[in-house]
Amino acid sequence: MEVITFESDAFKQLEKKIDRIAGFVTSVEATPNNKDPDWSDIRLESEEICDILDISKRTL
């Protein structure tokens, strides 16, 4: 077995990203009749996109 260690801050950031992904998946699953969601209603701020892609605002 291999043990992997994380710094506390890195783990918290990873946990937040996983929670956001889980929330998104849950909302998609809750869509009536499992239809595709209306993607035109989904808006992300630049900061959220940078967090998801793990890039800087300048790179975006």
PDB file of N, CA, C, O and CB in Angstrom:
ATOM      1  N   MET A   1       0.847  -1.169   0.000  1.00  0.00           N
ATOM      2  CA  MET A   1       0.000   0.000   0.000  1.00  0.00           C
ATOM      3  C   MET A   1       0.896   1.237   0.000  1.00  0.00           C
ATOM      4  O   MET A   1       1.940   1.274   0.651  1.00  0.00           O
ATOM      5  CB  MET A   1      -0.965  -0.005   1.221  1.00  0.00           C
ATOM      6  N   GLU A   2       0.460   2.239  -0.743  1.00  0.00           N
ATOM      7  CA  GLU A   2       1.213   3.470  -0.862  1.00  0.00           C
ATOM      8  C   GLU A   2       0.480   4.578  -0.104  1.00  0.00           C
ATOM      9  O   GLU A   2      -0.736   4.716  -0.234  1.00  0.00           O
ATOM     10  CB  GLU A   2       1.417   3.852  -2.351  1.00  0.00           C
ATOM     11  N   VAL A   3       1.207   5.362   0.681  1.00  0.00           N
ATOM     12  CA  VAL A   3       0.617   6.458   1.444  1.00  0.00           C
ATOM     13  C   VAL A   3       0.925   7.767   0.734  1.00  0.00           C
ATOM     14  O   VAL A   3       2.075   8.052   0.398  1.00  0.00           O
ATOM     15  CB  VAL A   3       1.150   6.481   2.907  1.00  0.00           C
ATOM     16  N   ILE A   4      -0.118   8.557   0.511  1.00  0.00           N
ATOM     17  CA  ILE A   4       0.035   9.852  -0.141  1.00  0.00           C
ATOM     18  C   ILE A   4      -0.326  10.923   0.875  1.00  0.00           C
ATOM     19  O   ILE A   4      -1.363  10.830   1.532  1.00  0.00           O
ATOM     20  CB  ILE A   4      -0.857   9.963  -1.427  1.00  0.00           C
ATOM     21  N   THR A   5       0.511  11.930   1.011  1.00  0.00           N
ATOM     22  CA  THR A   5       0.242  13.006   1.969  1.00  0.00           C
ATOM     23  C   THR A   5      -0.039  14.306   1.225  1.00  0.00           C
ATOM     24  O   THR A   5       0.517  14.560   0.157  1.00  0.00           O
ATOM     25  CB  THR A   5       1.434  13.188   2.943  1.00  0.00           C
ATOM     26  N   PHE A   6      -0.911  15.122   1.809  1.00  0.00           N
ATOM     27  CA  PHE A   6      -1.276  16.433   1.275  1.00  0.00           C
ATOM     28  C   PHE A   6      -1.036  17.480   2.352  1.00  0.00           C
ATOM     29  O   PHE A   6      -1.124  17.190   3.545  1.00  0.00           O
ATOM     30  CB  PHE A   6      -2.762  16.458   0.796  1.00  0.00           C
ATOM     31  N   GLU A   7      -0.735  18.691   1.925  1.00  0.00           N
ATOM     32  CA  GLU A   7      -0.749  19.802   2.861  1.00  0.00           C
ATOM     33  C   GLU A   7      -2.216  20.105   3.158  1.00  0.00           C
ATOM     34  O   GLU A   7      -3.087  19.863   2.322  1.00  0.00           O
ATOM     35  CB  GLU A   7       0.009  21.067   2.286  1.00  0.00           C
ATOM     36  N   SER A   8      -2.474  20.620   4.314  1.00  0.00           N
ATOM     37  CA  SER A   8      -3.844  20.889   4.741  1.00  0.00           C
ATOM     38  C   SER A   8      -4.572  21.806   3.760  1.00  0.00           C
ATOM     39  O   SER A   8      -5.722  21.543   3.409  1.00  0.00           O
ATOM     40  CB  SER A   8      -3.847  21.510   6.131  1.00  0.00           C
ATOM     41  N   ASP A   9      -3.916  22.878   3.315  1.00  0.00           N
ATOM     42  CA  ASP A   9      -4.548  23.821   2.390  1.00  0.00           C
ATOM     43  C   ASP A   9      -4.865  23.160   1.051  1.00  0.00           C
ATOM     44  O   ASP A   9      -5.938  23.380   0.489  1.00  0.00           O
ATOM     45  CB  ASP A   9      -3.644  25.036   2.171  1.00  0.00           C
ATOM     46  N   ALA A  10      -3.949  22.362   0.544  1.00  0.00           N
ATOM     47  CA  ALA A  10      -4.174  21.675  -0.728  1.00  0.00           C
ATOM     48  C   ALA A  10      -5.347  20.712  -0.610  1.00  0.00           C
ATOM     49  O   ALA A  10      -6.151  20.593  -1.535  1.00  0.00           O
ATOM     50  CB  ALA A  10      -2.906  20.921  -1.172  1.00  0.00           C
ATOM     51  N   PHE A  11      -5.448  20.026   0.519  1.00  0.00           N
ATOM     52  CA  PHE A  11      -6.551  19.093   0.722  1.00  0.00           C
ATOM     53  C   PHE A  11      -7.882  19.842   0.782  1.00  0.00           C
ATOM     54  O   PHE A  11      -8.875  19.391   0.211  1.00  0.00           O
ATOM     55  CB  PHE A  11      -6.337  18.277   2.010  1.00  0.00           C
ATOM     56  N   LYS A  12      -7.902  20.986   1.472  1.00  0.00           N
ATOM     57  CA  LYS A  12      -9.135  21.767   1.575  1.00  0.00           C
ATOM     58  C   LYS A  12      -9.576  22.278   0.209  1.00  0.00           C
ATOM     59  O   LYS A  12     -10.769  22.288  -0.091  1.00  0.00           O
ATOM     60  CB  LYS A  12      -8.945  22.942   2.538  1.00  0.00           C
ATOM     61  N   GLN A  13      -8.629  22.700  -0.618  1.00  0.00           N
ATOM     62  CA  GLN A  13      -8.960  23.156  -1.965  1.00  0.00           C
ATOM     63  C   GLN A  13      -9.521  22.010  -2.800  1.00  0.00           C
ATOM     64  O   GLN A  13     -10.501  22.187  -3.523  1.00  0.00           O
ATOM     65  CB  GLN A  13      -7.723  23.756  -2.649  1.00  0.00           C
ATOM     66  N   LEU A  14      -8.906  20.848  -2.703  1.00  0.00           N
ATOM     67  CA  LEU A  14      -9.388  19.677  -3.422  1.00  0.00           C
ATOM     68  C   LEU A  14     -10.783  19.294  -2.959  1.00  0.00           C
ATOM     69  O   LEU A  14     -11.640  18.942  -3.770  1.00  0.00           O
ATOM     70  CB  LEU A  14      -8.432  18.503  -3.237  1.00  0.00           C
ATOM     71  N   GLU A  15     -11.005  19.364  -1.668  1.00  0.00           N
ATOM     72  CA  GLU A  15     -12.307  19.026  -1.104  1.00  0.00           C
ATOM     73  C   GLU A  15     -13.393  19.982  -1.626  1.00  0.00           C
ATOM     74  O   GLU A  15     -14.500  19.547  -1.946  1.00  0.00           O
ATOM     75  CB  GLU A  15     -12.247  19.070   0.437  1.00  0.00           C
ATOM     76  N   LYS A  16     -13.078  21.280  -1.711  1.00  0.00           N
ATOM     77  CA  LYS A  16     -14.033  22.260  -2.226  1.00  0.00           C
ATOM     78  C   LYS A  16     -14.388  21.962  -3.680  1.00  0.00           C
ATOM     79  O   LYS A  16     -15.552  22.038  -4.074  1.00  0.00           O
ATOM     80  CB  LYS A  16     -13.463  23.681  -2.102  1.00  0.00           C
ATOM     81  N   LYS A  17     -13.375  21.624  -4.467  1.00  0.00           N
ATOM     82  CA  LYS A  17     -13.618  21.322  -5.877  1.00  0.00           C
ATOM     83  C   LYS A  17     -14.485  20.076  -6.019  1.00  0.00           C
ATOM     84  O   LYS A  17     -15.388  20.039  -6.856  1.00  0.00           O
ATOM     85  CB  LYS A  17     -12.288  21.132  -6.626  1.00  0.00           C
ATOM     86  N   ILE A  18     -14.221  19.068  -5.217  1.00  0.00           N
ATOM     87  CA  ILE A  18     -15.021  17.845  -5.262  1.00  0.00           C
ATOM     88  C   ILE A  18     -16.456  18.134  -4.853  1.00  0.00           C
ATOM     89  O   ILE A  18     -17.390  17.604  -5.454  1.00  0.00           O
ATOM     90  CB  ILE A  18     -14.416  16.765  -4.352  1.00  0.00           C
ATOM     91  N   ASP A  19     -16.641  18.969  -3.836  1.00  0.00           N
ATOM     92  CA  ASP A  19     -17.995  19.339  -3.399  1.00  0.00           C
ATOM     93  C   ASP A  19     -18.749  20.082  -4.493  1.00  0.00           C
ATOM     94  O   ASP A  19     -19.943  19.855  -4.689  1.00  0.00           O
ATOM     95  CB  ASP A  19     -17.931  20.204  -2.135  1.00  0.00           C
ATOM     96  N   ARG A  20     -18.055  20.976  -5.213  1.00  0.00           N
ATOM     97  CA  ARG A  20     -18.695  21.709  -6.301  1.00  0.00           C
ATOM     98  C   ARG A  20     -19.096  20.766  -7.425  1.00  0.00           C
ATOM     99  O   ARG A  20     -20.184  20.896  -7.985  1.00  0.00           O
ATOM    100  CB  ARG A  20     -17.764  22.801  -6.834  1.00  0.00           C
ATOM    101  N   ILE A  21     -18.233  19.828  -7.757  1.00  0.00           N
ATOM    102  CA  ILE A  21     -18.534  18.853  -8.799  1.00  0.00           C
ATOM    103  C   ILE A  21     -19.717  17.991  -8.372  1.00  0.00           C
ATOM    104  O   ILE A  21     -20.624  17.735  -9.164  1.00  0.00           O
ATOM    105  CB  ILE A  21     -17.299  17.972  -9.101  1.00  0.00           C
ATOM    106  N   ALA A  22     -19.706  17.545  -7.117  1.00  0.00           N
ATOM    107  CA  ALA A  22     -20.802  16.716  -6.608  1.00  0.00           C
ATOM    108  C   ALA A  22     -22.122  17.484  -6.647  1.00  0.00           C
ATOM    109  O   ALA A  22     -23.157  16.918  -6.996  1.00  0.00           O
ATOM    110  CB  ALA A  22     -20.502  16.247  -5.169  1.00  0.00           C
ATOM    111  N   GLY A  23     -22.091  18.750  -6.296  1.00  0.00           N
ATOM    112  CA  GLY A  23     -23.294  19.577  -6.344  1.00  0.00           C
ATOM    113  C   GLY A  23     -23.822  19.718  -7.763  1.00  0.00           C
ATOM    114  O   GLY A  23     -25.030  19.669  -7.994  1.00  0.00           O
ATOM    115  N   PHE A  24     -22.910  19.893  -8.707  1.00  0.00           N
ATOM    116  CA  PHE A  24     -23.307  20.000 -10.102  1.00  0.00           C
ATOM    117  C   PHE A  24     -23.935  18.695 -10.588  1.00  0.00           C
ATOM    118  O   PHE A  24     -24.978  18.709 -11.243  1.00  0.00           O
ATOM    119  CB  PHE A  24     -22.102  20.368 -10.972  1.00  0.00           C
ATOM    120  N   VAL A  25     -23.306  17.580 -10.270  1.00  0.00           N
ATOM    121  CA  VAL A  25     -23.834  16.274 -10.683  1.00  0.00           C
ATOM    122  C   VAL A  25     -25.208  16.043 -10.064  1.00  0.00           C
ATOM    123  O   VAL A  25     -26.117  15.549 -10.730  1.00  0.00           O
ATOM    124  CB  VAL A  25     -22.865  15.135 -10.278  1.00  0.00           C
ATOM    125  N   THR A  26     -25.358  16.395  -8.806  1.00  0.00           N
ATOM    126  CA  THR A  26     -26.645  16.238  -8.136  1.00  0.00           C
ATOM    127  C   THR A  26     -27.723  17.079  -8.816  1.00  0.00           C
ATOM    128  O   THR A  26     -28.847  16.615  -9.009  1.00  0.00           O
ATOM    129  CB  THR A  26     -26.528  16.624  -6.658  1.00  0.00           C
ATOM    130  N   SER A  27     -27.382  18.312  -9.176  1.00  0.00           N
ATOM    131  CA  SER A  27     -28.371  19.174  -9.834  1.00  0.00           C
ATOM    132  C   SER A  27     -28.735  18.640 -11.215  1.00  0.00           C
ATOM    133  O   SER A  27     -29.887  18.754 -11.632  1.00  0.00           O
ATOM    134  CB  SER A  27     -27.839  20.608  -9.952  1.00  0.00           C
ATOM    135  N   VAL A  28     -27.783  18.066 -11.926  1.00  0.00           N
ATOM    136  CA  VAL A  28     -28.077  17.489 -13.242  1.00  0.00           C
ATOM    137  C   VAL A  28     -28.969  16.264 -13.093  1.00  0.00           C
ATOM    138  O   VAL A  28     -29.897  16.066 -13.877  1.00  0.00           O
ATOM    139  CB  VAL A  28     -26.771  17.114 -13.981  1.00  0.00           C
ATOM    140  N   GLU A  29     -28.686  15.440 -12.080  1.00  0.00           N
ATOM    141  CA  GLU A  29     -29.503  14.253 -11.851  1.00  0.00           C
ATOM    142  C   GLU A  29     -30.920  14.624 -11.443  1.00  0.00           C
ATOM    143  O   GLU A  29     -31.854  13.863 -11.695  1.00  0.00           O
ATOM    144  CB  GLU A  29     -28.870  13.372 -10.785  1.00  0.00           C
ATOM    145  N   ALA A  30     -31.094  15.780 -10.817  1.00  0.00           N
ATOM    146  CA  ALA A  30     -32.413  16.204 -10.352  1.00  0.00           C
ATOM    147  C   ALA A  30     -33.261  16.809 -11.464  1.00  0.00           C
ATOM    148  O   ALA A  30     -34.432  17.129 -11.258  1.00  0.00           O
ATOM    149  CB  ALA A  30     -32.264  17.202  -9.231  1.00  0.00           C
ATOM    150  N   THR A  31     -32.662  16.964 -12.641  1.00  0.00           N
ATOM    151  CA  THR A  31     -33.393  17.516 -13.768  1.00  0.00           C
ATOM    152  C   THR A  31     -34.542  16.568 -14.125  1.00  0.00           C
ATOM    153  O   THR A  31     -34.324  15.365 -14.269  1.00  0.00           O
ATOM    154  CB  THR A  31     -32.450  17.741 -14.988  1.00  0.00           C
ATOM    155  N   PRO A  32     -35.765  17.099 -14.271  1.00  0.00           N
ATOM    156  CA  PRO A  32     -36.915  16.238 -14.579  1.00  0.00           C
ATOM    157  C   PRO A  32     -36.673  15.354 -15.804  1.00  0.00           C
ATOM    158  O   PRO A  32     -36.167  15.809 -16.829  1.00  0.00           O
ATOM    159  CB  PRO A  32     -38.154  17.092 -14.806  1.00  0.00           C
ATOM    160  N   ASN A  33     -37.044  14.096 -15.673  1.00  0.00           N
ATOM    161  CA  ASN A  33     -36.926  13.114 -16.755  1.00  0.00           C
ATOM    162  C   ASN A  33     -35.493  12.933 -17.247  1.00  0.00           C
ATOM    163  O   ASN A  33     -35.272  12.455 -18.359  1.00  0.00           O
ATOM    164  CB  ASN A  33     -37.803  13.523 -17.912  1.00  0.00           C
ATOM    165  N   ASN A  34     -34.527  13.313 -16.426  1.00  0.00           N
ATOM    166  CA  ASN A  34     -33.113  13.185 -16.764  1.00  0.00           C
ATOM    167  C   ASN A  34     -32.774  13.809 -18.117  1.00  0.00           C
ATOM    168  O   ASN A  34     -31.883  13.334 -18.821  1.00  0.00           O
ATOM    169  CB  ASN A  34     -32.717  11.726 -16.764  1.00  0.00           C
ATOM    170  N   LYS A  35     -33.484  14.866 -18.471  1.00  0.00           N
ATOM    171  CA  LYS A  35     -33.172  15.587 -19.701  1.00  0.00           C
ATOM    172  C   LYS A  35     -31.896  16.382 -19.489  1.00  0.00           C
ATOM    173  O   LYS A  35     -31.513  16.690 -18.361  1.00  0.00           O
ATOM    174  CB  LYS A  35     -34.344  16.519 -20.123  1.00  0.00           C
ATOM    175  N   ASP A  36     -31.252  16.705 -20.591  1.00  0.00           N
ATOM    176  CA  ASP A  36     -30.058  17.535 -20.490  1.00  0.00           C
ATOM    177  C   ASP A  36     -30.455  18.896 -19.928  1.00  0.00           C
ATOM    178  O   ASP A  36     -31.491  19.446 -20.300  1.00  0.00           O
ATOM    179  CB  ASP A  36     -29.357  17.685 -21.877  1.00  0.00           C
ATOM    180  N   PRO A  37     -29.634  19.438 -19.035  1.00  0.00           N
ATOM    181  CA  PRO A  37     -29.969  20.761 -18.482  1.00  0.00           C
ATOM    182  C   PRO A  37     -29.844  21.837 -19.556  1.00  0.00           C
ATOM    183  O   PRO A  37     -29.168  21.644 -20.566  1.00  0.00           O
ATOM    184  CB  PRO A  37     -29.054  21.099 -17.280  1.00  0.00           C
ATOM    185  N   ASP A  38     -30.486  22.947 -19.331  1.00  0.00           N
ATOM    186  CA  ASP A  38     -30.391  24.077 -20.245  1.00  0.00           C
ATOM    187  C   ASP A  38     -29.073  24.794 -19.959  1.00  0.00           C
ATOM    188  O   ASP A  38     -28.981  25.596 -19.030  1.00  0.00           O
ATOM    189  CB  ASP A  38     -31.620  25.050 -20.088  1.00  0.00           C
ATOM    190  N   TRP A  39     -28.078  24.505 -20.747  1.00  0.00           N
ATOM    191  CA  TRP A  39     -26.732  25.035 -20.505  1.00  0.00           C
ATOM    192  C   TRP A  39     -26.680  26.553 -20.617  1.00  0.00           C
ATOM    193  O   TRP A  39     -25.762  27.179 -20.085  1.00  0.00           O
ATOM    194  CB  TRP A  39     -25.747  24.419 -21.482  1.00  0.00           C
ATOM    195  N   SER A  40     -27.646  27.152 -21.299  1.00  0.00           N
ATOM    196  CA  SER A  40     -27.639  28.609 -21.435  1.00  0.00           C
ATOM    197  C   SER A  40     -27.909  29.299 -20.099  1.00  0.00           C
ATOM    198  O   SER A  40     -27.594  30.479 -19.941  1.00  0.00           O
ATOM    199  CB  SER A  40     -28.678  29.047 -22.467  1.00  0.00           C
ATOM    200  N   ASP A  41     -28.487  28.580 -19.136  1.00  0.00           N
ATOM    201  CA  ASP A  41     -28.776  29.156 -17.824  1.00  0.00           C
ATOM    202  C   ASP A  41     -27.589  29.078 -16.873  1.00  0.00           C
ATOM    203  O   ASP A  41     -27.612  29.705 -15.814  1.00  0.00           O
ATOM    204  CB  ASP A  41     -29.960  28.459 -17.208  1.00  0.00           C
ATOM    205  N   ILE A  42     -26.567  28.332 -17.221  1.00  0.00           N
ATOM    206  CA  ILE A  42     -25.428  28.147 -16.330  1.00  0.00           C
ATOM    207  C   ILE A  42     -24.405  29.247 -16.597  1.00  0.00           C
ATOM    208  O   ILE A  42     -23.900  29.389 -17.711  1.00  0.00           O
ATOM    209  CB  ILE A  42     -24.792  26.737 -16.520  1.00  0.00           C
ATOM    210  N   ARG A  43     -24.113  30.012 -15.568  1.00  0.00           N
ATOM    211  CA  ARG A  43     -23.159  31.114 -15.664  1.00  0.00           C
ATOM    212  C   ARG A  43     -22.086  30.930 -14.604  1.00  0.00           C
ATOM    213  O   ARG A  43     -22.386  30.646 -13.444  1.00  0.00           O
ATOM    214  CB  ARG A  43     -23.867  32.488 -15.501  1.00  0.00           C
ATOM    215  N   LEU A  44     -20.852  31.092 -15.005  1.00  0.00           N
ATOM    216  CA  LEU A  44     -19.743  31.008 -14.067  1.00  0.00           C
ATOM    217  C   LEU A  44     -18.971  32.313 -14.102  1.00  0.00           C
ATOM    218  O   LEU A  44     -18.785  32.910 -15.162  1.00  0.00           O
ATOM    219  CB  LEU A  44     -18.820  29.810 -14.395  1.00  0.00           C
ATOM    220  N   GLU A  45     -18.530  32.741 -12.954  1.00  0.00           N
ATOM    221  CA  GLU A  45     -17.681  33.914 -12.866  1.00  0.00           C
ATOM    222  C   GLU A  45     -16.267  33.519 -13.290  1.00  0.00           C
ATOM    223  O   GLU A  45     -15.904  32.343 -13.257  1.00  0.00           O
ATOM    224  CB  GLU A  45     -17.693  34.511 -11.424  1.00  0.00           C
ATOM    225  N   SER A  46     -15.484  34.502 -13.683  1.00  0.00           N
ATOM    226  CA  SER A  46     -14.106  34.242 -14.112  1.00  0.00           C
ATOM    227  C   SER A  46     -13.313  33.515 -13.027  1.00  0.00           C
ATOM    228  O   SER A  46     -12.533  32.608 -13.317  1.00  0.00           O
ATOM    229  CB  SER A  46     -13.407  35.556 -14.478  1.00  0.00           C
ATOM    230  N   GLU A  47     -13.522  33.922 -11.783  1.00  0.00           N
ATOM    231  CA  GLU A  47     -12.794  33.310 -10.673  1.00  0.00           C
ATOM    232  C   GLU A  47     -13.152  31.823 -10.538  1.00  0.00           C
ATOM    233  O   GLU A  47     -12.285  30.994 -10.256  1.00  0.00           O
ATOM    234  CB  GLU A  47     -13.100  34.055  -9.357  1.00  0.00           C
ATOM    235  N   GLU A  48     -14.429  31.494 -10.740  1.00  0.00           N
ATOM    236  CA  GLU A  48     -14.860  30.093 -10.661  1.00  0.00           C
ATOM    237  C   GLU A  48     -14.230  29.270 -11.779  1.00  0.00           C
ATOM    238  O   GLU A  48     -13.798  28.139 -11.559  1.00  0.00           O
ATOM    239  CB  GLU A  48     -16.395  29.994 -10.731  1.00  0.00           C
ATOM    240  N   ILE A  49     -14.182  29.842 -12.975  1.00  0.00           N
ATOM    241  CA  ILE A  49     -13.575  29.134 -14.100  1.00  0.00           C
ATOM    242  C   ILE A  49     -12.091  28.907 -13.834  1.00  0.00           C
ATOM    243  O   ILE A  49     -11.568  27.824 -14.096  1.00  0.00           O
ATOM    244  CB  ILE A  49     -13.774  29.922 -15.414  1.00  0.00           C
ATOM    245  N   CYS A  50     -11.418  29.922 -13.317  1.00  0.00           N
ATOM    246  CA  CYS A  50      -9.997  29.793 -12.994  1.00  0.00           C
ATOM    247  C   CYS A  50      -9.777  28.703 -11.951  1.00  0.00           C
ATOM    248  O   CYS A  50      -8.829  27.925 -12.056  1.00  0.00           O
ATOM    249  CB  CYS A  50      -9.435  31.130 -12.489  1.00  0.00           C
ATOM    250  N   ASP A  51     -10.644  28.644 -10.951  1.00  0.00           N
ATOM    251  CA  ASP A  51     -10.540  27.611  -9.920  1.00  0.00           C
ATOM    252  C   ASP A  51     -10.739  26.219 -10.513  1.00  0.00           C
ATOM    253  O   ASP A  51      -9.989  25.295 -10.199  1.00  0.00           O
ATOM    254  CB  ASP A  51     -11.567  27.860  -8.810  1.00  0.00           C
ATOM    255  N   ILE A  52     -11.739  26.071 -11.363  1.00  0.00           N
ATOM    256  CA  ILE A  52     -12.021  24.770 -11.962  1.00  0.00           C
ATOM    257  C   ILE A  52     -10.857  24.311 -12.835  1.00  0.00           C
ATOM    258  O   ILE A  52     -10.440  23.154 -12.774  1.00  0.00           O
ATOM    259  CB  ILE A  52     -13.313  24.829 -12.788  1.00  0.00           C
ATOM    260  N   LEU A  53     -10.336  25.234 -13.649  1.00  0.00           N
ATOM    261  CA  LEU A  53      -9.254  24.886 -14.561  1.00  0.00           C
ATOM    262  C   LEU A  53      -7.874  24.967 -13.912  1.00  0.00           C
ATOM    263  O   LEU A  53      -6.876  24.551 -14.500  1.00  0.00           O
ATOM    264  CB  LEU A  53      -9.297  25.788 -15.761  1.00  0.00           C
ATOM    265  N   ASP A  54      -7.830  25.505 -12.698  1.00  0.00           N
ATOM    266  CA  ASP A  54      -6.586  25.687 -11.968  1.00  0.00           C
ATOM    267  C   ASP A  54      -5.586  26.528 -12.784  1.00  0.00           C
ATOM    268  O   ASP A  54      -4.430  26.152 -12.979  1.00  0.00           O
ATOM    269  CB  ASP A  54      -5.976  24.318 -11.616  1.00  0.00           C
ATOM    270  N   ILE A  55      -6.094  27.695 -13.255  1.00  0.00           N
ATOM    271  CA  ILE A  55      -5.267  28.636 -13.993  1.00  0.00           C
ATOM    272  C   ILE A  55      -5.468  30.034 -13.425  1.00  0.00           C
ATOM    273  O   ILE A  55      -6.387  30.269 -12.640  1.00  0.00           O
ATOM    274  CB  ILE A  55      -5.601  28.603 -15.504  1.00  0.00           C
ATOM    275  N   SER A  56      -4.599  30.964 -13.828  1.00  0.00           N
ATOM    276  CA  SER A  56      -4.722  32.335 -13.345  1.00  0.00           C
ATOM    277  C   SER A  56      -5.712  33.092 -14.214  1.00  0.00           C
ATOM    278  O   SER A  56      -6.066  32.654 -15.309  1.00  0.00           O
ATOM    279  CB  SER A  56      -3.348  33.046 -13.337  1.00  0.00           C
ATOM    280  N   LYS A  57      -6.157  34.250 -13.700  1.00  0.00           N
ATOM    281  CA  LYS A  57      -7.082  35.091 -14.470  1.00  0.00           C
ATOM    282  C   LYS A  57      -6.404  35.577 -15.752  1.00  0.00           C
ATOM    283  O   LYS A  57      -7.052  35.715 -16.790  1.00  0.00           O
ATOM    284  CB  LYS A  57      -7.564  36.301 -13.620  1.00  0.00           C
ATOM    285  N   ARG A  58      -5.123  35.829 -15.675  1.00  0.00           N
ATOM    286  CA  ARG A  58      -4.403  36.295 -16.856  1.00  0.00           C
ATOM    287  C   ARG A  58      -4.359  35.217 -17.928  1.00  0.00           C
ATOM    288  O   ARG A  58      -4.485  35.519 -19.115  1.00  0.00           O
ATOM    289  CB  ARG A  58      -2.985  36.723 -16.482  1.00  0.00           C
ATOM    290  N   THR A  59      -4.183  33.965 -17.524  1.00  0.00           N
ATOM    291  CA  THR A  59      -4.177  32.876 -18.488  1.00  0.00           C
ATOM    292  C   THR A  59      -5.540  32.711 -19.118  1.00  0.00           C
ATOM    293  O   THR A  59      -5.650  32.403 -20.304  1.00  0.00           O
ATOM    294  CB  THR A  59      -3.743  31.578 -17.830  1.00  0.00           C
ATOM    295  N   LEU A  60      -6.579  32.915 -18.328  1.00  0.00           N
ATOM    296  CA  LEU A  60      -7.939  32.798 -18.848  1.00  0.00           C
ATOM    297  C   LEU A  60      -8.185  33.852 -19.899  1.00  0.00           C
ATOM    298  O   LEU A  60      -9.278  33.920 -20.461  1.00  0.00           O
ATOM    299  CB  LEU A  60      -8.968  32.921 -17.722  1.00  0.00           C
TER     300      LEU A  60
END
